[in-house]
Amino acid sequence: MPSLFFLSFLLFQGLLLPCLSSSSSSHNIGHGYCLVSIEENPNGGGLVGYLQLKQATSTYGPDIPLLRIFVKHETRNRLRVHITDAENERWEVPYNLLPREEPPPLEKSNKKSSGFPFVASEYSGEELIFSYISDPFGFAVKRKSNGDTLFNSSAEAEDLYGAMVFKDQFLEISTRLPKSNSLYGLGENTQPGGIRIQPNDPYTLYTTDISAINVNTDLYGSHPVYMDLRNLNGGVAAHAVLLLNSNGMDIFYRGSSLTYKIIGGVFDFYFLSGPMPLDVIDQYTSLVGRPAPMPYWSLGFHQCRWGYHNLSVVEGVVEGYKNAQIPLDVMWTDDDHMDARKDFTLSPINFPRPQLLDFLNKIHSRGMKYVVLIDPGINVNSTYGVYLRATARDVFIKYEGEPYLAQVWPGPVYFPDFLSPNGVSWWADEIARFHKLVPVDGLWIDMNEVSNFCTGKCEIPTEHPCPKPNNPTPWVCCLDCKNITKTKWDDPPYKINASGIQAPLGFKTIATSAEHYNGVLEYNAHSLYGFSQSIATNKALLKLEGKRPFVLSRSSFVGSGAYAAHWTGDNKGTWADLRYSISTILNFGLFGMPMVGADICGFYPAPTEELCNRWIELGAFYPFSRDHANFASPRQELYQWKSVAKSARNALGLRYKLLPYLYTLNYEAHTCGAPVARPLFFSFPNFTASYGLSTQFLLGSSVMVSPVLKKGATSVKALFPPGTWYNLFDTTRAVISKGDRYVSLDAPLNEVNVHLYQNTILPMQQGGMLTKEARTTPFTLVVAFSFGATRSDAKGKVYVDDDERPSMKLVDGEATHVEFYAEINRRIAKVWSEVNMGKYSLEKGLSIERIIVLGVAGVGKGLELEVDGERVSDLSSVYFAGASSSSSVNLDKLEGRTKRKSMIVEVAGLAIPLGKKFSLSWNMTVEV
């Protein structure tokens, strides 16, 4: 074929060489493109090339004849490959919505070259290499360190996929994959097979209001990103691939290949080199936005129900938890507080403002919080001020020049447009007005996929009321509607597997030919609705008082985690849904939304008492822990059953002791993206037995939760990576693992297994009924060494601040970060700290009261303590406790549980200021 330099010269002259002819294939929708020019971009770096269509086809519409490819190593570990129409601007995720570097602007046909021809076959960065084949065009991305191919779009004759296709409403591209891959991500969906993506399962991305009980179906969010974890001969590496595209898509994973089929937009790929899973998430969130910092109180327990019909019921729930001595930080109401289900209103009968303000004063004085729901649909009602102000500011999404009419809970509604500057400013104004009416502490944005009870073009009926008075089924459409199929946007040539049944794109949502601000089609922007609303809501709350916002959103997109938390939607009170929740929560950690949880005990129908016991034992360790139920379900607050109340006190009791650890994980998430809840392979990437494990998970790097997920079970089989794991409810019980065998753990009805890994220093406090109380109590440091070690070390950290600050940046006087270290060297044990900006914790009077050391045998003697470099001579109040004489270890029990009691040494009676550097050492004496 002609040289690239020659092709580039011809392109510069405005001449395009014809591509070589191609043979047809039965599974090819198109015949691909050939590269006719590639050169270095003189403005901002990277490569710019042009691709010419080889042969047109009619399947799914006409092809785009000429494409522009832009390739750039944006950072040392991130490569971008952007392919679009060379002649016309196409829809992309708006750069003002998801800020990122923009590709070079398109050039006119007679000026397609201005740089220097690129004649090499590879374009190398520090970590990744881009290479290509000219005809038919295909590109590959390789890891520089070992040459491993991470992505390869070239198609061979024997492949089950064809060459790249780029039509107006259909884009297709594939990659070949090695057998050693393990893929994770591509959501949101409920995955019955666990967190690892299963070959031949359907993966459709299109935000949809369909209950999470539907498995392998497009749900509330769209996250077209996957992590690929590979382990070849003991060499472990992970990378991620993001296709930043908001249009609906099907993704077909066959085990040896993966194919994208998209109904619009562009190919905008980002390749993240890792190589470890935490590195991947760090790189991903540095691109799409770091997870939002969460207020401390949000880590407490939350109670909600759709069906708290009046304020007295809500007051009774708060007192019910208090009387049962079950921690509760946040009360929620669904739409029950509203006047006729209209946003930003109060029911004058069921939630009268004077009484509600009295209630809020009462719970706020305790330290509790209150969060309410708002839906996006604004009731079409000429007596409704919110609607009138929205109409005056022209904020609604339109169809044929008029606001698009839909139906949700209050009846006929219009949907505000959060891509419109007017829509965003109006929304902020309404939130400010409502906050003056009711000083809520956070907002819950629901139904924002967007959900619509009707389909098509609708009108308010003249012959019957809508909504009907006292209607027991308000979710049934009562508008007069006609299907819309007359445009290519409403009836595209390729049908994604929407709702698992190839439902029309506008089915029970906004018509896809409706328009947003500046003529943006709903067809393109549909999956961005919840994301754009999250941004507007977060910024509105931040503007109110300058405090850290709390927003919970059902719908999400790439980058939503920078503004909102998430819950997994309408689940069912079944054992299967209990198990599914773990995979979904772990997935959202990968998506950069670490503050995530599922409705504890199930949204509907009635859970059994046993199931609710087991669900709170798991849900107490969700990052976002909330009990929520449907109005038609029986009451399921945790105090409704004595046995569930006992399980709640047990599990939530530990959660509240772990709050400093969880809050530090929140800090790590905000600063480097690290998920709060993680698959085991994040900490143990070489432990291949954990690659598909979806019944256990880690909190941070070192705390493992192994819940009961089966009816009638009183034990649980748990997989332990090699090392020593200490039971946090009873640290005299440990599991010592040397392989990948499952260990049977006792799990009576009111107990859950939570274990701490060796080499960890875990900061804990004394707990309490409220986070406000718990966070002021003295600290305990749990130091976990490997069992019986004579040489071992451990480390940990804690972050504390005033959680009303919008940021979690370390600022002297506003935050403190402490790193803890410990070592055992023969018989000398030592624990010390390094303090960064200790002023805040000193002013708050935070102190370390005790240090518990696990895994060493003997009795501590000869204690020495230094604080800020000065020796403390008065240790009269400090004492050793909990040590016992050494006993032999039965080698048969090293693989599994051991009841050896001599592994705890406790140094108590301390009063070490958390904000001061300290060093504590002693001698371990073995007593025979």
N, C-alpha and C positions, 0 to 999 in steps of 0.2 A: 504494500500500500504506500501512497505518497508519504513523505516525511511530515511530521507535525509542523516543522518550520514552514514547509511549502504550503500546507493547509492554512496555517495562520496568515501567511502572506496573502493568499487568495481571499481569505475572509476580510482582511484589511482592505482589499480592493473592492469589497462588496460582492465577491463571487463565492458561491457555495458549491463545493464539490458534491456530486451525488454519492449517496452511500452505496456500498456493495449490495447486490441483491441478496435476499434471504429466503430460505426455504420455510414453508409453512409447517406448523405443528398443530395437532388436533387440540391441544390444551392451551395454545397461545391465543390471547385476546388481541395482542399486537405483535409486531415484529421488531420492536425496539428502535434504538437510535444509534447513530454513529457520531463520534467526536470529530468535529471539523476544525476546531481551534482550541488551543489552551495557552494561556499566557499568565505571567505574573501581574498582579494588580498593583499599579503604581501608587494608588491612593488607599493606604491602610493595610496593605499586605494581603497575602492569600493568592489564590489562583482564580482566574475567570476563564471559563470555556463555553463553547457552544455545541449543541447537539442537534443534529438534523434527523428528522424522521426517515426511517428506512422504507417503510411501505404502509400506506394507510389502510385502516379497516373500519368497518361500520359498527361493529359491536360496541354498545354503550356510547355511541355518538362519535363525532369526528375527533381525530387526534390533533394535538397542538403541533404544528410543523417544525418549530424551532424553539429549543429550550436553552436557557442560560444556567450554567452550573457555577457556583461559587464555593470554594473550599478554603478553609482557614483554620490553622491551629490557634484558637483564641487564647488558650492558656497552655501551660506545659502538659496538662492532662486532659484537655478538652479539644476535640476536633469537631468542626461544623461542616456539613455538606448540605448546601441549599440549592435546590433545583426548581426553576420556575419557568413560565412562559417568557421567552426572550423579547417578545413584542408588546405584551400587554400586562399591566399590573393585575395580580390575582390576590384573592383574599388570603390574608395571613392573620394569625393571632395578633391583635393590635399591640404595637410597641409601647404605647402609653399605658396599656393594661398590664402587660408583663414586660417590664423594661429589660432590654438586652441590646447587644450590638446589632446595628442594622447592616445588611449587605449593601454592596455598591448599587446605586440607582441604575435602572435599565437605560441602555443607550439607544439612540436612533439607529435605524437599519443601515444607514450609510456611515456610521461611525461605531463599528463593533470592536475596534481594536485600538488601544492606545498605550499598551505596555510592551513587555519583552516576551517573545515566545518562550514557552517552558518546554524544554526538549527532553527532560528526564522522565523516566517511567514511574518514579516514586517521588512523593512530596513528604519529607520527613520532618517531624517535630521532635520534642524531647522524649515523649513517651509513645506516641502513635505515628504510624506511617500510612499515608493515603497512596494507593496505587490504582491503576485503571487499565482497562482494555478498550481500544478505540472503536472496534467494529465487530460485532455489535457492542455498544458501550456497556460497560459494567465497571463497578468500582469495588475496591476492597479496603478494609481497614485492618492493619496488623499492629500487634504489640511489638515495640522496638526491642525490648529486652530479650524476648525469646522467639520472635517471628510468628507467634500464634495469630492466626487469622480470626478476627473478632466479627467481621461482617464481610460478606462477599455476595454482591448482587448479580454476578454473571450466571447465566443459565446455560446448562449443557443439555444435549438432546435427551438424555435419560432422566432429567429432572422432572418432577411433577409440577413444575411452575415454568412460566415463560419469561420472556425479556420484559424490561421495564416498559410500562404503559403510562402515557400522560395525555388524558383527554380532558375536556372541560369539566365533566362530572364523574370521571372515573380515573383514578390513579392506582397503579399496581406496581409493587416492587417486592422482591424476595431476597432472602439471604440463606445461604447454605450454613448448616450448623454441624459441629462434630458430635459424635456420640457421647462425649464426656460432658456435655452441657447440662446444667440444671438451671431452669429459668424461673423467675419470680416477678410478679407485678401484673401489668396489663389489667387494670380494673376501672370501674368498680364492679365486682360481681361476687356472688356467694359461691365459693369453690368447695364442693363436697369432697374432692380428692385431696384437699389440703393446700398448703401454701405453694408447693411446687407446681408450676403449670403443667397440665397433663396433655400429652399429644392427642389431637383430634377432638378435644373439648372446644365448644364454640366460645369465641371471645369477641364480643361486639361492644364498641364504645360509642355511646350516645346517651346523654343524660335523660333518664326516664323515671317517672314515678310508678314504679312497680315494686311490690313488696319484696323485701330481702329474703322471704321464704322461697322465692323462685331461684333455683340454682342455675348456674352457667348462663345467666341472662344479664343483659345490660341493665345496670341499676342507676343510682343517683349521680354518680360521678364519672368523669372521663379522664383517665390517666394513661396515655399511650407511651409508657416507659416500662422497660424490663431490665432486670439485673440477670446477668449470666455468670454463674459460679462454676468454674471448671477445676477439676483435680486430675491431673495426669501424672502418674508415677510419683505422687506425693508433692508435686508442684501445684500450689493453689493460687488461683488468681480470679478476681471478679472484675467485671466491667458492666457498664450500663449503656443502653441505647434509648434515647428519647426521640420520638417523631413528633415534633411540635406542630400539631394540626388539630383544629377544633371541629372539623367536619366529622360526620358519622363515618365509622369504619368497621370492617370485619377484619380480624386477624386470625390466620390459620397457622397453627403450630403442628407440624407433623413429626416432631422429634428430630429429624435430620434437616429440617428447613422451617422457615417462618415467612409468611406472605402477608403483606398489607394490601387491603382493597378499600380505597377511600373514595368518597363521593365529591371531593372538591379540594380546594386549597392548593398547597404546594408540598413538596418534599423538603422538610427542614429537619435534618438529622443532627443530633448532638451525640458524640461518642465520648464516654467518660472512662478513663483508663484504670481507675482503681489504684492499686490492685487488690486491696482488701475491702470487704463489704462496707466497713465504716468510711473508708476513703471514698467509695462510690457515692455514698449519701452526702458526704461533705461536699464533693464536687457537684452533685446534683442540686443541692440546696443553695450553693453559692451562685448557681445559674438562675434558678427559678424563685429564689427568695428563702431566707432562713425562717424556720418555724417561729410563729409569734410567741413572745414571752407570755406565759400564763400567770394570772394572779395566784398567790399562795392558796387562797380559799377555794379555788377551783379544783385543787387536789383533794379536797375533802369529799364527803359523801353527799349525793344529791338525790332528792325525791321529787317525782313528778307523776302526774296522772292526767289523762284526758278524761275529765269527768269530775273534777273538784268543783261542784256546781255553785258553791257559794263560799264566802270568806270563812264562815264558821267551820266548814269542813277542813279548810286549809289550816286553820288555827288548831283544830283537833289533831291533825297529822303531826304538827310540830310538837304538841304536848305528848302525843303517843310515843314519839321517838325519845323524848326527854324522860318520860316515865319508864321506858324500857331500857334506858341507859345504853342506847345505840347512838353512835356518833351521827350527827347530821349538821351539815354546814349550809346547804342551799335548798330553799324551797322554790319550786317551779309551778307555774300554771300554764296550761295549754291555751286554747281560745276561750276558756270559761270565764275569764275576767272581762271579756269584751262585751260591748253593747252590740247585740245582734251580730257577733263575729266580725265586727269591723275593726280594722287595724287602728291602733293609737286611741282606743276608747276604753271606757270602763262601764260595766253594767251598773246602772244606778240602783238596781234592786239587789243583785247578788254580790257585787263588789263595790259598795258605795265608798266614795273617795275618803270621807272623814274616818271611817272605820278602817279602811285599808292603810291609811297613813299611820293610824295608831298601831296597827299590827306591825308595820314596817319599822316604826320607832322602837317597838318592843324587841323584834328580832335583831335589828341593827345594833341595839345596845348590848345584846349578847355576843355579837360578832357574826351573826348569820347573814346570809345574802338572799336576794330574791331576783329571779330571772323569769321573763315572760316571752311568749311566742308572738311573732308577727309573720304573716304570710305576705307574699308580694302582691296578690290581687287586691285592688282598691275598688270597693263597692261603688257601683254607678248609682248615685243617690244625691239628688239635688239639695238635700238637707244636711249633707255630710261635709263638714268643713275640709277634711283631708282631700276629698274628691274635688271640691271646688277649687282649692288652691293648686292641686295638680293640674286640673284642666286649664286654669289661668296661665300656668307656666308651660303648658304643652309638653308634658313629660311622658306621654304614653306611646307604646309601640303601636304602629299604624298598619292598617290593611286598606289598600285602595284609598288612601288619604284620610281615613277616619280611624280613631282608636279601635284596636282589635278587641272585640267583645268575647268574653269567655265566662265561665262559671266556676266558682270555687265555693268555699263555705258560706260566705255572706250572700251568695246569689250572683247576679250579674256583676262582672268586674272588668276593669282594664288593668293592663300590666305596665308598671313604670319601666322606663328604659334606663338602665344603669350604664349604658354606653354614651348617654347624653349628658353633657355638663349640667343642663337644667335639671335632669332627673336626679343626678347625684346631689346637687345643692338643695333641691326640694326635699329629698329624703333626709338629709342632715337636719334641715329645718324642722321636719315632722318629728324626728327623734328628739330634738331639743325641746320642742313643745310638749311631747309626751313625758319627757324626763322631769319637766317642771310639774306636770300633773301627778306623776308617780316616780319617785327616785329609785328606779330599778338599777340593779347592779350588773346586768348583762342582758343580751338579746339573743333570742333563738330564732333563726330564720329558716323556715320550713317551706315545703311545697315549691321549691325554687329551681325545679328542673327545666322548664316550669310546668307545674301540674294544672290540668284543666279538666273539668268533668265532662266537657263537650268537645266536639271535633268539627272543624270546618268553619264556614262563615255563618255566624249566628245573629239572630235578632231577638230583642225582648218580646215575648209573646203578648198579644193583645187579647187573647181569648181565655187565658188562665193566668193566675199569679205565678211568679217565679222570683224567689222561692215560694213554695207552698207553705202556708202557716202550719206550724207544728209538724213539719214533715219528718218522719222517722228515717228517711233515706235521703239526706241532703246531697249525697254524692251522685245521685242520678240526675242526668242532664234534664233541665226543664226549659231551656231556651229553644227557639225554633232555628234549626241548623241545617245547612246543606254542605255536602262534601265539596272540597276544592281539589280539582284534578286538572285544571286547564293550563297550568304552567309546568315547565320542566323542573321547577324547584319543588312543587308539591308532589310530582310523580316522576322522580328521576329514573333514568334508564337502568341503573343498578340498584337493586333492593338489598340494603343491609338487613341483617337478621334482627331487626328491632323488636324488642319485647319477646324475643325467641320465636316469633311467628311471622317475621318480615312485615310487621305492621307498617302502615303508611307513616311517613316521618312526622306528619302533623296530627297523629292519632293521640287524642286527649292531651294536647299541648298547644302551643301557638302555631298557627299555619306557617309553613316554612317560606311562603312567599310574602309574609308580612315584613315590614321594614322597621329597622331601628334608626337612630340618629344618623344623618348623613347618607341615607340610602343603604345602610348595611342590611343585608338579608338575614332573616332568622335562619334560613337554610345554612348559612355559614357560622352564625354566632350562637346557635341554639345552646351548645354545651358550655358556653361561657356565662350563662345567665347567673347561676349561683355564685360563680367566681366574682363577677362584677358586683353583685349585691354584697358579697362578703367584704370587698374592698370598701364600698361606700359605707357600709354599716360600721366597720372597724374605725374608719376615719371620722365618722360622725360621733361615735362614742369618745374617741380620743379628744375631739375638739371640745366636748362638753366641759370637762374639768381637768383635762390634761392627765387623767389617770389611765393606767393600763387597761385596755378594753378586754372584755370577754364576749366572744361571738361564737355561737354554735350553728353550723350550717349543715343542711342535709346534702345539698348538691355541691360538687366540687370539681375543680379542674387543676391542671398543672399550676402550681404556685399558690393554691388556696391556703395551704398551711401557714403562709406568712401573715394571714389575717384571721383565721378561724380554726376552731376545733370541729370535730365531726363525731357523729354517732352513726351506727350502721343501719339505721332505719327500722322499718316495720318488720321485726322478727316474730317468731312464734315461740310459745312456751313449750318447746319440745327438747328432748335430749339431743336430737340432731342439730337444732339451732344453737344450743349451748356449745356444741363442738365447732360448728361453723364459725362462731364468733371469733375464735382465736386466729384463724387464717385471715379474716378480714382486718382485724386489728393489726396484725403483723404487716399486712400489705400496706396499710396507710402509713406505717412508719417508713416504709420504702418510698412512699409518695411524698414524703416531707410534711405529713400531717400527724405528728406523734401524739397529740392530745385527742385520743379516740377511745370510744367504748361502745358497748352494745347495751340495749335495754335489759337490765337485770331482771330475771324471772320471766322475760318475754313480754312483748307488747300485747299479744293476744294468742289464744284464748286463755282460759284459766290454767295456771301452772299447778302441778301437784306440789304438796308440801315438801316432798323429798327433792324434787327438781329445784325448788326455790332455795333449799338449803345448799345444794351444790352450786347453784348459780351465784349466790352471794359469796361463796368461798372462792369462786373464780373472779367474779366481778369486783370484789374488793381490791383486786390487783390490776384491773384495767387502768390505763392512764387516766381516763375519764370514767368515773364510777357513778352510775345513776340508775335507780329503779324507776321504770316508766311503764305505764299500762294503758290499755284501751278502755274507753268508757263502758263497753259492754262486758268487760271482764270483771270478775269479783275483785274486791280490794286485795292488794298484794303488798302493802307496806310490810317491811321486814318484821314488825312487831305483831302481825296478825296471827302468827304461829309461834308458840313458845320455842319449838326446836329451831326455827329459822332465826328467831331473835338471838338464841344462843350462838348459832353459827355466825351471825352478823357481829356480835360482840367480840367473838374470837378473831375473825378475819379482819374486820375493820379496826379492831384494837391493834393488830400488828401494822396495818396500813398507816394508822395515825402515828405509830412509833417510827415508821419509816419515812415520814414526811420530809425530814431534811435530806434524805437520800433522793426521794422523788423530785424535790424542788431543785436539787443539784443536777439531776438528769434533765429537768426542764431548762436549766441554764445551759447545759451542754447541747441540748437540742437547738436552742436559740443561737448559739455561737458556732456550732459546726454541723448541725443537722442530725446528730445522732438520735435514733429512735429511742423512746422511753421503753417500750416493749419490743423485744428483738427475738428473731429466731436464734436458736442455739449456735448456728454456724457463724454468727457474727463474732462471737468470742472464741469459737473453736472451729476455724475454717478447715482444718485437717480432719476433723471428726466427721467422716462421710456418712456415718449412720444417722446423723442429724439433718441431712440435706432435705429430707421430706417430712421431718418431724413437725406435726401440727397439733399435738395434744399437750405440749409443754412450751414454755417460753421463758425468756430472761427479762427481768427488769434491769436495765443497764447492762453491765458486763458480768455481774456476779451473783445476782439473786434469781433463783430458778423456781418457777411455780409449776407444780405438777398436780392439776386438779382431777377430781373424779368426774368422768363424763358419761358414765353408764348407770342406768337404773339398777338399784339393788346392790351396787358394789360397796364393799367395806374395805377394799384395798385398791391400790392403783399400781400398775406396772409402769415404771418410769425409767427413762434412759439417762444415764449419767456419763458425761464426758470424763476422761481419766482424771483422777485427783480426789481430794477429800471435800466432801460436801456436808455442811453442818445444818441440822434442822433448826430453824430460827425460833420455833416454838419451844424446843427443848434441845439446847445445844449439847447435852450429854449424849444425844443420838446423832450418829454420823453415818454417811455412806462413803465407803472408800472404793473407788472404781478404777479398774485397770484395763478395761476393754470397752466393748460396745454391747454388752449384755444388759437386758432389762432387769431391774431390781423391783421386787414386790414390796410395796410400802403399806403399812397399816393406814387406813383412812376411815375411821368411824364417822358416823353421820355428821358430827359437828366439827370435824377436823379437816384441814387442808395441808398439804405438804409444801412447805416453802423452805428452800435450802440456800445456804451461803457458800460460795466457792472459796477454796484456799487462796492465800496470797492477797486477801482483800481486807481493807479496814473500812468497816461499815459505820457511818455516823447515824445514831439513833437518838430520839428523845423519849420522854415518858408517855407520850400520847395524851389523850383526853377526849372530851365530847365535841370539841370544836378545834379547828386549826388555829384559831386565835389563841386558845389556851395552850395547845400542844407546842407551838413554836417558841414559847417563852420558857419551857421547862429545861432543866439541865441536860447536857449531852452525855451519852454513853458511846464509847468507841469499842466496837467489836472487832478484834484483831484475829483473823483466821490464818493460821499457819497450816501447812500440810501435816497430816497426822503423824505424831511421833518424831517430827523433824528435829535434828540438832543444828541444822543450818537451813534457814528459810527466811524469806522476807515477805512483806505485804505493804500495800499502799492503798490510799483512798483520798477522798476530797469532800469538801462541803462548801456550798455557796449560800450566803444569807444576804438579804437586802430588804429594803422597804418596798414591798411588791406593788405599791401604787405608782412607782416610776414607770413610764412607758417603756424604757429601755432596761436591759440587764447589763449594761456596760459597768465595768468596775470603776467606780468613782469614789475617791477617798471620802469617808463620812457617810456614804450612801450604800455601800456594799462591802462585804468582806469575802475573800476566797482563801481557804486554808487547805493545804496539802498535808496529808499524814503519811508517815513512814514507820515501818517497824522491821526489826530483824531479830532472829535468834541465832546466836553463834556459839555453838557448844552449850554452855550453861548461862551465858549472858543474854538477857532479853532487854531490848531497847525500843522505845516508842518516842517519836519526835514529830515536830510540825514545822512547816514553813508558812508564814502568814503574808498574804498580800492585802494591804490596806485594812488593817485591823481596827481602825477607829470606829466604824459602824457597830461591830459586834461588841466592842468595849462599852460604847454608849448605851447599848441595849442590855448590858449586863449578862451576856451569854457566857456560859461556862461549861467546862467538862468535869463531870462529877465522878465518873468511873471509867475504867478501861478493863474490858474482858478479853482475855487472851485464850484462844482455842488451839488445841493441837500439840501443846507441849506438856511433858510430864514433870511433876515435881512440885516443890513448895517455894514460893518466892521469899527471898530474904535480902537484906542489905539495900533497901530502896534509896535511890538518889534522884532528886528532881531539880532541874534548872528551868527558870522562866525568864525569858529575855536575857539569857546569858548569865544570870545570877543564881547561885545555888540557894535553894529554899531549905533553911535549917530546921524549921519547925514542922515536922511531919507527924505530930501527935494525933491528928485526926485521921490520918491515912492508914489504911490497914489492908492486909491481904485476906481474901475470903474465897471460899468455894474450891480450894485445892484439896486433893486427897492423895493418899499414898499410891504409888505406882503399882500397877498390876500387869501381868503378862497378857499379850494379845494372841488370841487364837487365829493362826494364819488362815484357817479355813473361812474365817469371817471377814477377811480383808476385802474380798470381792462381795460387797453387800453391806449390810448394817453391822454396827458393832455397839455393844453396850458398855464399853470401857468408860469408866466414870472419871478418870484422872486427867482429863484433857482440858480442864478449865482452871485458869488462874485469874482472879479478879482483884484489881486494885481499886479500892473504893475510898470514899471520904475525901476525894480530891475537890479542889475548887480552882481549877486552872482556867483563867480567862481565855475564851476562844480566840480573841483577837491578839494574843501574845504568843510568841514563839516559845515552845517548851521542849524539854528533853527529859525523858523518864527512863531510868534503867534499874535493873535489879539482877540478882543471881538466882538461878533456878537450882535448888538443892533437892536431890533425889533422896527420899526417905524409904528405907527398906522396911 
